[in-house]
Amino acid sequence: MHPVHRLVRTASFRFAALYVLVFAVSALVLGEAIFVAARANLEQQMALGVQTETTFLQDEFRQKGLPALLTLVQLRGREARALDYLVQQPRGVRLAGEIPANPGLRPGWTNLIVSGEREEDGRPERVKALVTDLGGGTLLAVGDDLNRVSEVEEAVTSALAWTVGLAAILGIGGGVLLSRAFLARVDAIARTAEAIIAGDLTHRVPMRGTGDDLDRLAGTLNRMLDRITTLMESLIQVSSDVAHDLRTPLSRLYQRLEDARDQARSVVDYEEAVEAAMREADGLLETFSALLRIAQVEGASPRAGFRQVNLTAIVESVVDAYQPDAEDAAHRLTAQIEQGVIVAGDQELLTQAISNIVENALRHTPSGTRIDLRLHESSGDAVLVVDDNGPGVAEHDLPRLTNRFYRSERSRTTPGNGLGLSLVAAVTELHAGHLLLRNLAPGLSIALHLPRVVKSRPLGREDA
């Protein structure tokens, strides 16, 4: 498309053109109103001046007679910016004044033509005159130059034309500049989109830091691209992890079935092989169920359907549920739970996340380990901390504990699929919280921070 056509078709140019059109119409309407008001005011002033002069000359005529009137008319006619005068006897005999004699002159207002010699442009002078009968057929005419009104009309028209013309030029020029700037920003967004389509997910829309609408749009698009990139990387990682980590249990399942086919000689052998295969299948189903759960959490709309949840009651119920398992494994599970801790969230997901944290501590620590659970409020957050004095993890393993299928060397001998803390991390992100993991030397500390809603009355478990 031709560059000029692109400029003309932009929204900014059209807005500028529309603004110029509205301004031009408004200026024309306003100019016409000024034109009419100025002409009416000037004509009113001219009429008042003529009436005042006529009254003055009539008084002079009554008091001093016709010769004094003629002398006064001659004197006043020679003054700068003087009015135009005529003293005429019957049958059109002019006695004094610049206005030509007119036999058909009658008392009242009338328009007359004076000799054009007094006009700089050579045009005949037009006057609006008030004709008065002085008696005996003698007429007095006093008039003012109507060309003054025309000059005002021409000045207003010229000023209006210049105003509209300059506005149109400036508006079109401004529209072109705005359109070019707008097109530059749109082209930048288009180039980013094309790069993303081509597979370069690192491309981002450039921002100027002006804080204008396009900058805010660019920021929103960049955040969307960041989210898409994160999801794509997560998808790629999940695909890789699934292919890598599920290969081993599937191979074991295949091997057991193959052994049963080749080596089983009795019903008992077949039953044992089937039982082993079912255990492997259960593990696979559990892994796929956990992956599906994480995908559902990560794909959920943030805070969609959230409600106020009594976190105190959830933590108490989780502790009660795992206390027997802790005793069976010779662990010491203690809890310090503050009452009335309320958050906005999904009760089922929060219960699952907290259960995973406690189960992680029980599963990956030896017998006799002390596990301390604390729930309290701090700096506007609800904070759940689970500490243990077990062997902990290597420092370089900490950042990777929430990755899917990741298991440290120490935990590879224990049951599990490496998805427990991944689900915790996904639920935490969904609830706009953050998860902190640190070594205690010995032991591991997992702290879950969630935005607190309000400090409410202590709620019982039946409120959860």
Long-range contacts (C-beta under 8 A, 24 or more apart in sequence): 6-179, 6-183, 7-176, 7-179, 7-180, 7-183, 8-179, 10-179, 10-182, 10-183, 11-182, 12-175, 12-178, 12-179, 12-181, 12-182, 13-175, 13-176, 13-178, 13-179, 15-175, 16-171, 16-172, 16-174, 16-175, 16-178, 16-179, 17-171, 17-172, 17-175, 19-171, 20-167, 20-168, 20-171, 20-172, 20-175, 23-164, 23-167, 23-171, 24-164, 24-167, 24-168, 27-160, 27-163, 27-164, 27-167, 28-160, 28-164, 31-156, 31-157, 31-159, 31-160, 31-163, 34-156, 35-153, 35-156, 35-157, 35-160, 38-152, 38-156, 39-149, 39-152, 39-153, 42-148, 42-149, 42-152, 43-128, 43-149, 46-128, 46-144, 46-148, 46-149, 47-109, 47-128, 47-130, 49-83, 49-144, 50-83, 50-128, 50-129, 50-130, 50-142, 50-143, 50-144, 51-130, 53-83, 53-142, 54-130, 54-132, 54-140, 54-142, 57-140, 57-142, 58-132, 58-134, 58-140, 61-134, 61-140, 66-95, 66-134, 66-138, 69-96, 69-134, 69-140, 70-95, 70-96, 73-97, 83-142, 83-143, 83-144, 84-112, 84-114, 84-125, 84-127, 84-129, 84-141, 84-142, 84-143, 84-144, 84-145, 85-140, 85-141, 85-142, 85-143, 86-129, 86-139, 86-140, 86-141, 86-143, 87-138, 87-139, 87-140, 87-141, 88-138, 88-139, 88-141, 89-137, 89-138, 90-136, 90-137, 90-138, 95-138, 97-141, 99-127, 99-129, 99-141, 99-143, 105-131, 105-139, 105-141, 106-131, 107-131, 107-132, 107-133, 107-139, 111-146, 112-141, 112-143, 114-143, 119-147, 123-147, 182-214, 185-214, 185-218, 189-217, 189-218, 189-221, 192-221, 192-225, 196-225, 201-225, 201-228, 201-229, 201-232, 202-229, 231-298, 234-298, 237-403, 237-404, 238-291, 238-295, 238-404, 241-404, 241-405, 242-291, 244-405, 245-287, 245-405, 245-417, 245-418, 246-284, 246-287, 249-280, 249-283, 249-284, 249-287, 250-284, 252-280, 253-277, 253-280, 253-281, 253-284, 256-280, 283-417, 286-417, 287-417, 287-419, 290-417, 290-419, 290-420, 290-422, 290-423, 291-404, 291-419, 293-352, 293-423, 294-404, 294-419, 294-422, 294-423, 294-426, 297-349, 297-423, 297-426, 297-427, 297-430, 298-426, 298-429, 298-430, 300-430, 302-430, 302-432, 303-344, 303-431, 303-432, 305-346, 306-344, 306-345, 306-346, 306-431, 307-344, 307-345, 307-347, 308-342, 308-343, 308-344, 308-453, 309-342, 309-343, 309-344, 309-345, 309-346, 309-347, 309-350, 309-464, 310-340, 310-341, 310-342, 310-459, 310-463, 310-464, 311-341, 311-342, 311-343, 311-350, 311-375, 311-382, 311-384, 311-450, 312-337, 312-338, 312-339, 312-340, 312-341, 312-375, 312-458, 312-459, 313-459, 313-460, 313-461, 313-462, 313-463, 313-464, 314-347, 314-350, 314-351, 314-354, 314-464, 315-354, 315-373, 315-375, 315-384, 316-461, 317-351, 317-461, 317-464, 318-351, 318-354, 318-355, 318-358, 319-358, 319-373, 321-355, 322-355, 322-358, 322-359, 322-362, 325-362, 326-362, 326-371, 329-362, 329-367, 330-367, 330-368, 331-362, 331-365, 331-367, 331-368, 331-369, 331-370, 331-371, 332-368, 332-369, 332-370, 332-371, 333-358, 333-362, 333-371, 333-373, 334-370, 334-371, 334-372, 334-373, 335-372, 335-373, 335-374, 335-375, 336-372, 336-373, 336-374, 336-375, 336-376, 337-373, 337-374, 337-375, 338-375, 338-376, 338-377, 339-458, 339-459, 340-455, 340-456, 340-457, 340-458, 340-459, 341-375, 341-376, 341-377, 341-382, 341-452, 342-382, 342-452, 342-453, 342-454, 342-455, 342-456, 342-459, 343-382, 343-431, 343-450, 343-451, 343-452, 343-453, 344-431, 344-451, 344-453, 345-431, 345-450, 346-427, 346-430, 346-431, 347-464, 349-427, 349-430, 349-431, 350-427, 350-431, 350-450, 352-423, 352-427, 353-423, 353-424, 353-427, 353-428, 353-448, 354-384, 354-448, 356-420, 356-421, 356-423, 356-424, 357-384, 357-386, 357-421, 357-424, 357-446, 357-448, 358-386, 359-420, 360-420, 360-421, 360-446, 361-386, 361-388, 361-390, 361-444, 361-446, 363-411, 363-414, 363-415, 363-416, 364-390, 364-410, 364-411, 364-414, 364-416, 365-390, 365-391, 366-390, 366-391, 377-452, 377-455, 380-451, 380-452, 381-433, 381-449, 381-450, 381-451, 381-452, 382-449, 382-450, 382-451, 382-452, 383-447, 383-448, 383-449, 383-450, 384-447, 384-448, 384-450, 385-445, 385-446, 385-447, 385-448, 386-445, 386-446, 386-447, 387-440, 387-443, 387-444, 387-445, 388-440, 388-443, 388-444, 389-440, 389-442, 389-443, 390-442, 390-443, 390-444, 391-442, 391-443, 392-439, 392-440, 392-441, 392-442, 392-443, 392-444, 393-439, 393-444, 395-439, 398-437, 398-438, 398-439, 401-437, 402-435, 402-437, 421-446, 424-448
